[in-house]
Amino acid sequence: MASEDSEQRHPKTAWAPGTPEVLTEDQAERMLAHMNEVIRAGDEMRKLRTEMVKALAALGWTQDRIAQLTEMTQPAVSKQVAKYKKGDSPPPVELSLDQHDGPWLEGRLWGLAEEIAETLSGAARCAPYLAAVARGKKRFTPQNVDELRRLVEDDLRTHQAQLPGGCRDAYDTISRGLDLPAKATPRTADAAVGSASARRALACRLQRVHLR
């Protein structure tokens, strides 16, 4: 009886579409999906920054300079470098565009597409694809990579006069690499050198730097 009285005073909220007091399952899923995208992006950027710290340290950059560029504290940089030198972490990713594994080439294509979209102020055909990548709606499957290649090639053909010459040269090199059978660079043969997503993201940033 007491339980019935309690339920009358505090009725349970129905979990049903259109109920204003609560989220529907679909609404909750959309909200959490967006949050997860932001969290994943943050995690990936932190991992990418760690790769950059290791790579720059291996090239002989001072810890103070690395700390300034990465906006990290010097002790945090020192900790990352110490782990690398002790062999507690994978070797750094090579900071060279001339690498031929699939994720690296896909990352270069991604960076090229971003540069084209930014140069054309959103008028590029590849711009909606990039927006879908940013929202996590597109993944780098072989089919999606082929789609992005077609869009980039169309933008290069249509807007060639507005784009730097380096864009066409970069696309030709990337496209030739993607048409070859997938292969690993000597260092990427070791799975510890970095995940596909980290290599893709690093190649994207590196391609944009080289284009500029």
Secondary structure, 3 states (H helix, E strand, C coil): CHHHHHHHHCCCCCCCCCCCCCCCHHHHHHHHHHHHHHHHHHHHHHHHHHHHHHHHHHCCCCHHHHHHHHCCCHHHHHHHHHHHHHCCCCCCCCCCCCCCCHHHHHHHHHHHHHHHHHHCCCCCCCHHHHHHHHCCCCCCCHHHHHHHHHHHHHHHHHCHHHCCHHHHHHHHHHHHHHHCCCCCCCCCCCHHHCCHHHHHHHHHHHHHHHHC
